[in-house]
Every structure is written in structure tokens, then in C-alpha cells.
């Protein structure tokens, strides 16, 4: 078992322990416009139960600034020797097996999605409206899902490289949810669909051209494999 | 020069440039008055040289080169070319020799305020494991060698020695810690994965921090420089906010509420984490008390709210909301009160970052279909565009002294990381390797 998994496990335990704390149970105002959206959303892997989302808060170290001046000692007429060390700030990265596992899982998902013949839904610039072509693609996807009742599908929202990383994550989520909502309208069970936004961070095409941008502005349907 | 004077001088310089280029689009009358104030003067400084005293051939030259670039980037000093003034002395010893006196006189006559020189060698002959560097500083005003530094360490840290010396110079003349030892965290592509890296502020000495093979996005520093907070994807399906300790590489999840959890930003005192989360439906802003774990929702709106950035006092936040259609910048109290819109020009304004000096907010503005860097004053009165031309500019981040920004741009094709002065001058490319480098975040000063 590698270190990363251990760390996650530890965090999870800490997170669970926090459920009972008074600060965590503080209820927030419910959102207005998009509240149905959480229904079909996947809660990641083994995280806390559906009805106590505030369990998802981990531990925080004290990160306030303890001292200033940054170790500068000033110029000195008779300077004493200062030893300069390197590499103390940054640990060497721990080569984890996670990268290999991720690659294997991505390949398995791609193979399953290709076998299912799932189609992407494409979007216009700055837009998350499902076009007529998009409706047709999603109608075919919905038919496959109804004929394959065991399948769980993840709808990924993607954007082209224009715009900021951060806003494109929000835009990508809007696209994924628009596609998910249309599939639900077509009769696919919301509990079989999850959404995730990758913004402009996982482009399928890397050229700076409009045809490439169009390929990247997509809702991409992926058949979930494994757990 | 006092700190206040420097700040006003910097602003004056900024406005002068903006006015000259005619790119100011609002508040022009106010600006013009300020631009006529000619009180901004850098301190002229000459680097005589770092003499090689028995070390490897590259040693003195390397230190001298790093030091000169640091001095120039500080924007506190005006790096003068000594040979063009007829000052050719290679070493001034300890500054007591007669040759040194002649050079000091020459410098004073030519308006050079500070002379810097030194030597670099091995601590013990034949022992390359230990490098010795000495630097001296002469000040024309007081007409004396005001002091020096002596550093020792392995040859692998000579850049750091030069950075330290440069920061001492800035500290001596401004009382500020300087930026030469600051770091930049960023995202680099490895295959289809995006991993976190940290490099020196000048683009050297990049180190990889994560290796999980998927997406790690938009890192931000803790105020004490010991940690980064960033967006990660657990099992590729759920977005979390993770934290990593730089010294140990230890990493853990701090926010896993479900849905989109992005754009974390720790308050200047480290007591709050502001972030965007869609776990209650659409993307909203939240504030977590990092001590009590109390979670407070700051925005209530059916549109997307994201990208909070703290004012230096911690009392206000600037953020992005598309409640009016396209993304625009808004301000609010850090408790969610008193929300008001800041940007009105253009249909896409995003990725705001509040200057550590408080006087500017940098952001990405869409101008003539291109995504460029803009700055706006928090009162909305002054605004200017810093970059022009093709390419998508993204993720501006301020240097801790407020005199520079680092950002990513596709101006040269692939996304790479660049530094630019806060007045839009002196663009310097920092990354050259790899297919994609993005989301730079400048560390606080140490």
C-alpha cells in the first residue's frame, strides 16, 4: 500500500471524526435555481454519507505568518559567515503507483465507452445550451443507456482553451449538467448519471483553430468501469 | 527612500506609462494630474563584478549574472552599466585600497549611488564541496563601504547566494524583504496529466510536487509559504481541494463536499479558506474557518460565483460572478456583505487577484476577442490593459512586492509562464520546457 493511499485514509478518518463537531453541522442557505442538480451527483468514492456533506472538511495546520524579515540579517561591516542550504524547502516527489492505476482505469473507460458507441454533445462558444445536433446525439445515448440498465455513465464537461481555467471549470460543469438534465428528461434514471467538469484541462485537440476549439467544447459521456 | 514614497512613485510610474500609451479608459482626469508627479526615481546601482578567486571557471560569472538580473528585476534599483561610464575596475578588494577610492570618486561624479562587488572561491583549495562568496556594498551618499555579506555552501546553491545578496540590498534600501528568494508554484503537463511544480521566481530549479497522474489545478500558497492549496480530482470523478506541505510532500484533502470545489484562497492571516463549491447546486462562494471548521456560505445566487481573492487586510474579497450574463468582477465584505459590481467594460472579466499593496486588482479581460491582462483600482476609477496581441493570457498572480505579475499565455504557441512589470513593461518568459505550463502562483515573501 502506498503512502498516498495511507494519507487519504487518514484524512477520511479525520473527516469522519469531524461530523460530530458543532461547527460542521451549521446549515447553509439552500440554493435557488439549480437545486435538483445535486440529486444525481456522484459523491466521490468512499467519502461521507449523502446527508452529511459537511463531513468533507479535513484538518488545517496553522498557516499564519510566524515571523517576518525572512532570515535576512542585514549588511554588516564585519560580516560573519552565513551557511546557505538548498533543497530544504521542497521534498522530493514520492513516485506513486497512482499514476499507473489512473492510466489503466482511463483506458478501460475509453474502451467501454467506445464499445457502447456513446456520442459527445458539442456546444457553441461561451454556451451550455444543447443544440439540435446535441439532442440527437443524447437521444441515441439515452437509448443505449435504457437498453443497458446496469451501466453507470459519467458526463464530463469540457471547454476550449479560450477563457480562464477557473471560469471554464464552471462553464464545463454547466455543460455537463445540461447534458445530464436532458438525458434525465429522456427517461434515464438520474442515479445512473454523474457529472464532472474538466474545464479546459483535458482537451481532445491541441491546435489553436476553430475546428479544434469546437471538438473541445463538449459534453463527453464515459461508461464507468470498476467501482 | 521611504516605503510610502516608493509606493506613490510606483503608482505614478504606472500611470505615466498608461497615459502615454493612451490605454486608460476611465478616470482620465484624475490620472493625468498624478502622472505629472515626477518623484519616482530608482536608486542607481552598479555591479563592479564578482571576481573568481580559485573556484570553478563559471563561479564568479554565474553569481554576477544572477545578481544583476535580480537587481534589475527588483525595480528598486536602476542597474547602471559601469564600463560605459569609464569605470572598469574589476575588483575593489575590501574597499580600502587606493584603486577603490578612485572608483568610488568616479561613481559619485557619474551619479551612481551604490557600488557592489565581491569575490567567489572555494572555502578550502581542492575542496569543491564548499563555495565561499563575499560581497561588499559602497554607498556614495555616506561615502563609505556600508557593509557586506559572506556566504558558504555547496556549488548547487550559488544562485540562492546571489538571490540572498540581492534581497539584502533591497532590504537595506527599502526595508522590504525583496523577491529574489520567492518561488512560483504552477501546473505542468505530463502526458495527459497535470501535476504541480514549484520553481524559483526567475524560472530556475523547477521541482515536481505531485505525481498522481491526473489533474492538479490552480495552486495557491499559504501565507507562511509552507503549504499549497489546490484543486484535485479523487478517482477522476470528484473534485476536492487538497493541501500539500512542501517540506515533506505530505498531501491530504481539506474540502470534499461533492460537486465542483475550486479556486481555494487562504486569507492573509491563514484563518479562513475562501473557495467556490457547487455541492449545493451551482457554484457558490464559501468561507471556512480553518480553526473551528465552521463553513459559511457567502453568496446566494443561481449563477456561478468563483475565484475569490482576499484584500491584503482580509476584510474584503474580489470574485467572479456571471449573474449579469458573462463573468464580471464583484467585491464584497469577507462575510458576504455589501456585494457590488466592479467591472463594467467588456463582456468577460475573470481570474481577479488583489495586489498585496491593495491598490490594484489584476484580472483577465476579453478585449477584441483576445484574453489579456488588465488591472483596475478597487474603487473602479482607474483601469488599464497590460498585455496586447494574440494568445490567451490567464491566471495572473502578484509578486509579494506588488511590482510584478506572473501569468500564463499561449502567445508563443503552447501555454507558458511569463513575468511582467505591474506597468505592463518588461515581459520575461520564465518556462521553456514541456508542452504546457500554467496557473502560476507567486509565493509570499519570506
Interface residues (C-beta under 8 A of the other chain):
Chain A: X4 X7 X8 X10 X11 X15 X18 X21 X23 X24 X26 X28 X29 X30 X31 X32 X33 X34 X35 X36 X37 X38 X41 X42 X43 X44 X45 X47 X53 X54 X56 X57 X58 X59 X60 X61 X62 X63 X64 X65 X66 X68 X69 X70 X71 X72 X73 X74 X75 X76 X77 X79 X80 X81 X82 X83 X84 X85 X86 X87 X88 X89 X90 X91 X92 X93 X94 X95 X96 X98 X99 X100 X101 X102 X103 X105 X106 X126 X154 X161 X162 X163 X164 X165 X166 X167 X169 X170 X171 X173 X174 X194 X196 X197 X198 X199 X201 X202 X206 X208 X224
Chain B: X134 X137 X145 X146 X147 X148 X149 X150 X151 X152 X153 X154 X156 X157 X160 X161 X164 X167 X168 X171 X172 X177 X178 X181 X183 X192 X193 X194 X198 X207 X208 X209 X210 X211 X212 X213 X214 X215 X217 X218 X222 X223 X224 X225 X226 X227 X231 X233 X234 X235 X236 X237 X238 X239 X240 X243 X245 X246 X247 X248 X249 X250 X251 X252 X253 X254 X255 X256 X257 X258 X259 X260 X262 X263 X266 X269 X270 X271 X273 X276 X278 X279 X280 X281 X282 X283 X284 X286 X288 X289 X290 X291 X292 X293 X294 X295 X296 X297 X300 X301 X302 X303 X304 X306 X307 X320 X322 X326 X327 X348 X350 X351 X364 X366 X371 X392 X394 X395 X410 X413 X415 X435 X438 X439 X444 X445 X446
